[in-house]
Amino acid sequence: MLHLPGRAARVRLLPLLVAAAAAATALSFGPGGPPAGSAADPFVAGQRSTSRVSVGGGEAAALRQRAATNRLEIGAAAAVSVTVERVQDRFSGLTYDEVVDRDGRGQPVALQRFDPAGRLTAAVRFGGHNPKRVTIGNGTAALAAAERHARALDLAPAGAARVRRGAADEWVVEWPRVVDGVPVPGDGVVVRTWVDGTLHVAVRHERPLAEQPQRLIAAGEARRLAKQRLAGWLDAHHAGEWRISGLALAWVAPNDAFAPDAPDAPASVLRLAWVASVTTDGELADTLHGVELYLDAGDGRLLGGDIAR
């Protein structure tokens, strides 16, 4: 029998490519918003997470102009109509402007998103590619193509890139975000290109960071605190079936994984934390593959975590 507090049974693994998937599926959201409140209110599970309003006048003209500078690089079919909307995402706490190009049948051919400062955060080209025209045959060519697209769209990729094959004739190149040598899981730049060299999706995800603690607790103290909490949750039924297999600093979004009274959505501002990775075996491994605990790097308090079942 497994005992963990709060909503810990939820799977909360959020890879960087969630941002790309969100950009590609954004058009499925209809107009309207949550039953009550605004984007500033805490998100509650079951409420609609986004609200949309049309943007007009000079603001719309400026956004259309920004989008126009990117259209050649995106390479989508010519737009017959263009819509501009402001989106409030209560789950993420983000507000962004979305420009969608549509063809004569009203189908989307391209999507662009801009943050409040006017920076491009996502670009998606809908439609197919030419699988017989293979110009990207290896990781080196994939990286070169992704860098060209990212820089042309002013996404400012930085640091070491990771290159891998995607599904359906795609290459995926990721530049994970690192701040002062500490990773920011879930943030960074992702570019997906087709094998013919054309762009499919480009995303920049960059959440705000809280001020770094003036003094960090030592790794040994963080490990002790994590072990103490885990023993209280697991040892009554699964003593000896778990171990802390890793401990590292990371910027994380505090969440409600172990706190039923916390807001349902992860915090929009990231905090520096010691992340304790837990490996399981025996009967425990049948129901729980792993756990991550987030401990505030300054005072050791629990900020949340992830559960893998």
Kinemage of the C-alpha trace (Angstrom):
@kinemage 1
@onewidth
@group {chain A} dominant
@subgroup {mainchain}
@vectorlist {calphas} color= white
{ca met a 1} P 0.000 0.000 0.000
{ca leu a 2} L 1.437 3.348 -1.046
{ca his a 3} L 1.038 6.422 1.171
{ca leu a 4} L 1.888 9.856 -0.196
{ca pro a 5} L 0.258 13.117 0.886
{ca gly a 6} L -1.949 15.432 -1.110
{ca arg a 7} L -2.104 15.131 -4.902
{ca ala a 8} L 1.172 13.262 -5.173
{ca ala a 9} L -0.434 10.526 -7.245
{ca arg a 10} L -0.622 12.879 -10.220
{ca val a 11} L 1.977 12.523 -12.910
{ca arg a 12} L 3.671 15.926 -13.324
{ca leu a 13} L 6.470 15.295 -15.796
{ca leu a 14} L 6.526 18.349 -18.090
{ca pro a 15} L 9.066 18.086 -20.908
{ca leu a 16} L 10.265 21.070 -22.845
{ca leu a 17} L 8.294 20.037 -25.901
{ca val a 18} L 5.014 20.625 -24.100
{ca ala a 19} L 5.480 24.232 -25.160
{ca ala a 20} L 5.659 23.187 -28.802
{ca ala a 21} L 2.600 20.996 -28.477
{ca ala a 22} L 0.695 23.828 -26.841
{ca ala a 23} L 1.489 26.140 -29.734
{ca ala a 24} L 0.305 23.583 -32.262
{ca thr a 25} L -2.992 22.872 -30.488
{ca ala a 26} L -3.815 26.411 -29.403
{ca leu a 27} L -6.371 26.852 -32.181
{ca ser a 28} L -8.637 24.276 -30.535
{ca phe a 29} L -9.495 26.690 -27.723
{ca gly a 30} L -12.690 28.590 -28.304
{ca pro a 31} L -13.525 32.084 -27.146
{ca gly a 32} L -14.558 32.726 -23.587
{ca gly a 33} L -12.913 32.288 -20.229
{ca pro a 34} L -13.343 30.855 -16.768
{ca pro a 35} L -16.750 31.053 -15.084
{ca ala a 36} L -15.548 33.851 -12.815
{ca gly a 37} L -12.446 35.820 -11.940
{ca ser a 38} L -9.506 36.758 -14.119
{ca ala a 39} L -6.087 35.491 -15.101
{ca ala a 40} L -4.763 36.874 -11.823
{ca asp a 41} L -6.959 34.526 -9.780
{ca pro a 42} L -5.552 31.146 -8.717
{ca phe a 43} L -6.433 28.501 -11.276
{ca val a 44} L -8.784 25.799 -9.992
{ca ala a 45} L -8.965 22.396 -11.657
{ca gly a 46} L -12.073 22.100 -13.808
{ca gln a 47} L -12.169 25.737 -14.847
{ca arg a 48} L -11.353 26.818 -18.387
{ca ser a 49} L -7.702 27.762 -18.371
{ca thr a 50} L -7.652 30.352 -21.163
{ca ser a 51} L -9.578 33.412 -22.245
{ca arg a 52} L -9.293 35.192 -25.593
{ca val a 53} L -10.174 38.679 -26.816
{ca ser a 54} L -9.700 40.212 -30.250
{ca val a 55} L -7.025 42.877 -30.644
{ca gly a 56} L -7.724 45.769 -32.950
{ca gly a 57} L -6.537 49.217 -33.945
{ca gly a 58} L -2.903 50.203 -33.681
{ca glu a 59} L -2.000 47.229 -31.477
{ca ala a 60} L -3.247 44.780 -34.088
{ca ala a 61} L -1.420 46.649 -36.838
{ca ala a 62} L 1.848 46.503 -34.903
{ca leu a 63} L 1.441 42.765 -34.257
{ca arg a 64} L 0.632 42.123 -37.900
{ca gln a 65} L 3.798 43.978 -38.861
{ca arg a 66} L 5.904 41.926 -36.447
{ca ala a 67} L 4.382 38.747 -37.818
{ca ala a 68} L 5.000 39.842 -41.389
{ca thr a 69} L 8.752 39.992 -40.801
{ca asn a 70} L 8.740 36.291 -39.867
{ca arg a 71} L 6.504 34.906 -42.593
{ca leu a 72} L 9.255 34.325 -45.133
{ca glu a 73} L 11.256 32.268 -42.617
{ca ile a 74} L 8.189 30.315 -41.495
{ca gly a 75} L 7.479 29.464 -45.124
{ca ala a 76} L 3.719 28.982 -44.841
{ca ala a 77} L 1.265 29.350 -47.689
{ca ala a 78} L -0.032 32.837 -48.409
{ca ala a 79} L -2.586 34.108 -45.908
{ca val a 80} L -6.022 35.174 -47.091
{ca ser a 81} L -7.031 36.418 -43.640
{ca val a 82} L -5.202 37.179 -40.389
{ca thr a 83} L -6.633 37.169 -36.862
{ca val a 84} L -5.010 38.789 -33.821
{ca glu a 85} L -6.022 37.810 -30.289
{ca arg a 86} L -4.779 38.394 -26.759
{ca val a 87} L -4.727 35.192 -24.721
{ca gln a 88} L -4.654 34.907 -20.946
{ca asp a 89} L -3.547 31.488 -19.740
{ca arg a 90} L -4.585 31.188 -16.097
{ca phe a 91} L -2.846 27.837 -15.658
{ca ser a 92} L 0.592 29.123 -16.648
{ca gly a 93} L 0.001 32.729 -15.591
{ca leu a 94} L 1.088 33.920 -19.029
{ca thr a 95} L -0.464 36.541 -21.289
{ca tyr a 96} L 0.498 36.568 -24.964
{ca asp a 97} L -0.656 37.837 -28.343
{ca glu a 98} L -1.450 35.308 -31.034
{ca val a 99} L -1.444 35.975 -34.777
{ca val a 100} L -2.977 33.299 -37.000
{ca asp a 101} L -2.787 33.218 -40.796
{ca arg a 102} L -5.635 31.408 -42.575
{ca asp a 103} L -6.207 30.285 -46.141
{ca gly a 104} L -9.300 30.828 -48.288
{ca arg a 105} L -11.134 27.967 -46.555
{ca gly a 106} L -10.477 29.449 -43.132
{ca gln a 107} L -7.905 26.797 -42.247
{ca pro a 108} L -4.804 27.928 -40.321
{ca val a 109} L -1.554 27.933 -42.266
{ca ala a 110} L 0.671 29.582 -39.646
{ca leu a 111} L 0.570 30.695 -36.014
{ca gln a 112} L 2.801 33.143 -34.159
{ca arg a 113} L 2.829 34.116 -30.489
{ca phe a 114} L 4.406 37.206 -28.944
{ca asp a 115} L 5.055 38.038 -25.299
{ca pro a 116} L 4.039 41.430 -23.796
{ca ala a 117} L 7.437 42.831 -24.796
{ca gly a 118} L 6.778 41.946 -28.423
{ca arg a 119} L 9.269 39.052 -28.602
{ca leu a 120} L 8.322 36.000 -30.637
{ca thr a 121} L 7.768 32.982 -28.367
{ca ala a 122} L 6.270 30.479 -30.807
{ca ala a 123} L 5.944 29.956 -34.540
{ca val a 124} L 4.109 27.046 -36.147
{ca arg a 125} L 3.757 26.229 -39.835
{ca phe a 126} L 0.757 24.029 -40.566
{ca gly a 127} L 0.654 21.761 -43.568
{ca gly a 128} L 2.961 19.160 -45.001
{ca his a 129} L 6.453 18.950 -46.393
{ca asn a 130} L 8.250 17.205 -49.220
{ca pro a 131} L 9.504 13.852 -47.854
{ca lys a 132} L 11.296 13.106 -51.144
{ca arg a 133} L 13.408 16.253 -50.913
{ca val a 134} L 15.780 15.292 -48.116
{ca thr a 135} L 18.252 18.065 -47.349
{ca ile a 136} L 18.750 17.107 -43.686
{ca gly a 137} L 20.266 13.663 -43.434
{ca asn a 138} L 22.199 13.859 -40.183
{ca gly a 139} L 22.432 15.672 -36.877
{ca thr a 140} L 24.995 18.186 -38.100
{ca ala a 141} L 22.734 19.343 -40.920
{ca ala a 142} L 19.742 19.376 -38.558
{ca leu a 143} L 21.569 21.619 -36.102
{ca ala a 144} L 22.638 24.015 -38.858
{ca ala a 145} L 19.080 24.285 -40.194
{ca ala a 146} L 17.600 24.779 -36.716
{ca glu a 147} L 20.150 27.462 -35.859
{ca arg a 148} L 19.364 29.292 -39.098
{ca his a 149} L 15.629 29.272 -38.380
{ca ala a 150} L 16.063 30.250 -34.713
{ca arg a 151} L 18.364 33.175 -35.428
{ca ala a 152} L 16.227 34.436 -38.302
{ca leu a 153} L 13.240 34.446 -35.920
{ca asp a 154} L 15.335 36.150 -33.216
{ca leu a 155} L 14.818 33.324 -30.708
{ca ala a 156} L 18.413 33.699 -29.463
{ca pro a 157} L 19.398 30.047 -28.906
{ca ala a 158} L 22.283 29.734 -26.444
{ca gly a 159} L 24.439 27.023 -24.943
{ca ala a 160} L 24.877 23.387 -25.961
{ca ala a 161} L 22.216 21.970 -28.269
{ca arg a 162} L 20.654 18.518 -28.168
{ca val a 163} L 19.739 16.967 -31.517
{ca arg a 164} L 17.493 13.962 -32.084
{ca arg a 165} L 15.245 12.456 -34.707
{ca gly a 166} L 11.561 13.158 -34.262
{ca ala a 167} L 8.599 11.339 -35.669
{ca ala a 168} L 7.387 11.530 -39.270
{ca asp a 169} L 10.467 12.925 -41.017
{ca glu a 170} L 11.316 15.478 -38.349
{ca trp a 171} L 14.482 16.594 -36.615
{ca val a 172} L 14.250 18.148 -33.149
{ca val a 173} L 16.918 20.519 -31.819
{ca glu a 174} L 16.735 21.777 -28.217
{ca trp a 175} L 18.745 24.449 -26.421
{ca pro a 176} L 17.892 23.928 -22.712
{ca arg a 177} L 17.997 27.079 -20.613
{ca val a 178} L 20.812 27.341 -18.060
{ca val a 179} L 21.196 30.272 -15.627
{ca asp a 180} L 24.483 30.720 -13.770
{ca gly a 181} L 25.324 27.099 -14.426
{ca val a 182} L 22.006 25.807 -13.049
{ca pro a 183} L 19.483 24.184 -15.424
{ca val a 184} L 15.938 25.481 -15.824
{ca pro a 185} L 14.011 22.309 -16.761
{ca gly a 186} L 11.203 23.013 -19.206
{ca asp a 187} L 12.693 26.292 -20.460
{ca gly a 188} L 14.763 26.965 -23.526
{ca val a 189} L 14.462 27.042 -27.315
{ca val a 190} L 13.117 24.158 -29.401
{ca val a 191} L 13.134 24.025 -33.197
{ca arg a 192} L 11.535 21.215 -35.163
{ca thr a 193} L 12.404 20.996 -38.846
{ca trp a 194} L 11.284 18.663 -41.590
{ca val a 195} L 13.826 16.597 -43.510
{ca asp a 196} L 13.392 18.975 -46.463
{ca gly a 197} L 14.800 21.769 -44.281
{ca thr a 198} L 11.548 23.678 -43.798
{ca leu a 199} L 10.340 24.831 -40.410
{ca his a 200} L 7.620 23.008 -38.522
{ca val a 201} L 7.663 24.493 -34.976
{ca ala a 202} L 9.934 26.954 -33.154
{ca val a 203} L 9.353 27.782 -29.491
{ca arg a 204} L 11.072 29.867 -26.831
{ca his a 205} L 9.937 29.184 -23.252
{ca glu a 206} L 11.448 31.467 -20.617
{ca arg a 207} L 9.666 31.837 -17.277
{ca pro a 208} L 10.601 34.469 -14.672
{ca leu a 209} L 12.970 33.515 -11.857
{ca ala a 210} L 12.727 34.478 -8.205
{ca glu a 211} L 15.703 36.147 -6.572
{ca gln a 212} L 18.394 33.627 -5.722
{ca pro a 213} L 18.784 32.948 -1.964
{ca gln a 214} L 21.706 34.801 -0.393
{ca arg a 215} L 22.892 31.595 1.229
{ca leu a 216} L 22.329 28.068 -0.024
{ca ile a 217} L 21.923 25.090 2.261
{ca ala a 218} L 24.578 22.435 1.686
{ca ala a 219} L 23.881 19.378 -0.436
{ca gly a 220} L 24.308 17.144 2.596
{ca glu a 221} L 21.650 19.062 4.524
{ca ala a 222} L 19.284 18.938 1.533
{ca arg a 223} L 19.764 15.178 1.285
{ca arg a 224} L 19.047 14.786 5.011
{ca leu a 225} L 15.835 16.805 4.769
{ca ala a 226} L 14.665 14.869 1.710
{ca lys a 227} L 15.392 11.529 3.349
{ca gln a 228} L 13.540 12.614 6.490
{ca arg a 229} L 10.398 13.515 4.545
{ca leu a 230} L 10.470 10.398 2.395
{ca ala a 231} L 10.948 8.131 5.384
{ca gly a 232} L 7.874 9.638 6.998
{ca trp a 233} L 5.807 8.921 3.884
{ca leu a 234} L 7.188 5.572 2.740
{ca asp a 235} L 8.928 3.645 5.486
{ca ala a 236} L 5.764 2.486 7.226
{ca his a 237} L 4.977 0.178 4.304
{ca his a 238} L 8.020 0.248 2.014
{ca ala a 239} L 11.151 0.514 4.145
{ca gly a 240} L 14.232 -0.437 2.143
{ca glu a 241} L 12.451 -0.151 -1.199
{ca trp a 242} L 13.578 3.357 -2.078
{ca arg a 243} L 16.761 5.403 -2.174
{ca ile a 244} L 17.846 8.905 -3.100
{ca ser a 245} L 19.722 8.333 -6.341
{ca gly a 246} L 20.492 11.937 -7.249
{ca leu a 247} L 20.624 15.457 -5.867
{ca ala a 248} L 21.162 18.595 -7.942
{ca leu a 249} L 20.254 22.268 -8.091
{ca ala a 250} L 17.581 23.381 -10.560
{ca trp a 251} L 15.100 26.202 -11.093
{ca val a 252} L 11.637 24.727 -10.516
{ca ala a 253} L 7.991 25.788 -10.414
{ca pro a 254} L 6.546 25.146 -6.946
{ca asn a 255} L 3.446 22.948 -7.242
{ca asp a 256} L 0.790 21.112 -5.251
{ca ala a 257} L 2.226 17.610 -5.658
{ca phe a 258} L 2.452 17.093 -1.897
{ca ala a 259} L 0.187 19.893 -0.664
{ca pro a 260} L -3.559 19.469 -1.218
{ca asp a 261} L -4.277 23.058 -0.174
{ca ala a 262} L -1.829 24.614 -2.647
{ca pro a 263} L -3.045 26.162 -5.951
{ca asp a 264} L -3.767 23.601 -8.662
{ca ala a 265} L -1.457 25.286 -11.190
{ca pro a 266} L 2.331 25.358 -10.808
{ca ala a 267} L 3.730 28.724 -9.740
{ca ser a 268} L 4.540 31.032 -12.654
{ca val a 269} L 7.782 32.229 -10.998
{ca leu a 270} L 10.534 29.643 -10.632
{ca arg a 271} L 12.590 29.149 -7.471
{ca leu a 272} L 16.059 27.731 -6.990
{ca ala a 273} L 15.766 24.302 -5.406
{ca trp a 274} L 17.630 21.166 -4.527
{ca val a 275} L 15.942 18.394 -6.530
{ca ala a 276} L 16.189 14.974 -4.886
{ca ser a 277} L 15.604 12.084 -7.294
{ca val a 278} L 14.290 8.873 -5.777
{ca thr a 279} L 14.581 5.371 -7.244
{ca thr a 280} L 12.283 2.564 -6.120
{ca asp a 281} L 12.411 -1.236 -6.179
{ca gly a 282} L 10.550 -4.224 -4.754
{ca glu a 283} L 6.777 -3.962 -4.368
{ca leu a 284} L 6.979 -0.166 -4.310
{ca ala a 285} L 8.329 -0.120 -7.855
{ca asp a 286} L 5.154 -1.851 -9.061
{ca thr a 287} L 3.160 1.301 -8.352
{ca leu a 288} L 5.790 4.041 -8.147
{ca his a 289} L 8.659 4.271 -10.633
{ca gly a 290} L 10.238 7.368 -9.171
{ca val a 291} L 9.810 10.563 -7.189
{ca glu a 292} L 11.375 14.004 -7.307
{ca leu a 293} L 11.277 16.314 -4.284
{ca tyr a 294} L 11.837 20.058 -4.653
{ca leu a 295} L 13.456 21.615 -1.575
{ca asp a 296} L 14.004 25.379 -1.435
{ca ala a 297} L 17.736 25.932 -1.882
{ca gly a 298} L 17.718 28.655 0.767
{ca asp a 299} L 15.754 27.223 3.667
{ca gly a 300} L 14.990 23.610 2.711
{ca arg a 301} L 11.205 23.876 2.784
{ca leu a 302} L 9.253 21.617 0.461
{ca leu a 303} L 8.234 23.300 -2.822
{ca gly a 304} L 6.589 20.315 -4.502
{ca gly a 305} L 7.875 17.690 -6.882
{ca asp a 306} L 7.071 15.112 -9.541
{ca ile a 307} L 5.706 11.575 -9.390
{ca ala a 308} L 6.317 8.919 -12.037
{ca arg a 309} L 3.978 5.912 -11.912
